Structure formats: C-alpha cells, structure tokens
Amino acid sequence: MSGADGETVEQQAYITRFLLDYTAVPLTGTVFLRGVLPAPDAVRIVTGAADAAAARELTAYEIPLSDEDGEPVTAPLLLGWTRTLTSAAHPRTDASVMDIPLITVNTAILEPAAPTDTDRTLRVLRTLAWPFVETPPDPALCGFLLTGRDRMRLYLAPEQTDGLIAADVQLTGAPTALLAALPSLIGEKERWVADPLDPHCAHVVDLTRW
C-alpha cells in the first residue's frame, strides 16, 4: 500500500493525468490502459483489451518511480516503456495483485518505444488545454482501475487522511453530482471499509449507490 508521501503522491498523480487518454487511445494494437495502481515507490500499469475488466483479462507491470540514477521517471518515458512491454509476449509470472498477473519491470535493461504521432498531437493539445495552476486538485487522483463496464475504482490522496482512499464509483447515473460531493464523501469515516485484496489503499468507500 502506498502511503501519502507528498512527493510520491505528486508523481503518481502526474503520471495518472498524463496517461488518461490511453484508456480511449490504444497503447499498441488492441492493448489499452485499464488502470494505474499506486504502489510504494512505483506505479503498476494495468493493460488489457478495450473492455477488459476481469483480472484474468488484465496484466499489471510494476515500474519504479525512479531510474537507475535515482532521478524521477517522467510520464513520457514510462509510456515508452509500457509500449515496449505491451508489444512483446508477456513473460511468465507467478506473482499477482488483486488476482491480476503482476510483472516487475527492470527498466535498466528496457528500451522505451519512440513517441507516436498520437503522442505528439496530445502533447500539443495538452499544453494548450491544461494551463498551469499553482493549486493542484484536492484530493489528488493517484490511480484508478476500471472494474466493469460502468464502474471504476479511484485512488485518492486527501490531505486529512493517512494513506490513500479508494472510492468505487459508477460511471452512469449522476457522475457530475458525485464528483462534486466526492471530497466530503471520502472523508466520512463511517463509510470506510477494508479490502484485504487491494494493497494500494488504506480504506475503501463504496459510492456506487451513494
């Protein structure tokens, strides 16, 4: 479980924001981003087909947040590594997280794939559409996992809690109202439950029927 360390949270939130487009745009071929799971000093990039949600249909790659020189990994570099990984055959692994096969990545021997035309287009559009703001979103979104056709688990880092809060939300219904109420809802301790299967959060809040 990833704690609420400020620098780690900031980097995980940055990587998550950067990769969101690849839930709709394929990483390679028919492989899409299905989740970003926050782990200690790492992120676990979850990939699968466009509509994959069951654990057996997914693969998670654990990538460290620092390179071999101890420098923070940038999101474009992480994207390049993920493309290389998803372009090759999956190595055999006996490890898993949340029943998803988990592959630990050695980035020192991994060559990142070159940026695509889509990457270059998104870079220009993000620069124009995402103006810099001094105050980051609160709570910070440090990861997510698509858990069904209309469900998602969000990994959030509220300032007032120790550790990440996972919020299960429904994508249909009234998502605008839910997102407006989200910061206060995840702070209500009576809603907190444990999920022994999920090591990426301190507490889980079910907001699918809020």
Secondary structure, 3 states (H helix, E strand, C coil): CCCCCHHHHHHHHHHHHHHHHHHCCCCECCEEEEEEEEECCEEEEEEECCCCCCHHHCEEEEEECECCCCCECCHHHHHHHHHHHHHCCCCCCCCEECCEEEEECCHHHCCCCCCCHHHHHHHHHHHHHCCCCCCCCCCEEEEEEEEECCEEEEEEECCCCCCCEEEEEECCCCHHHHHHHHHHHCCCHHHCECCCCCCCCCEEEECCCC
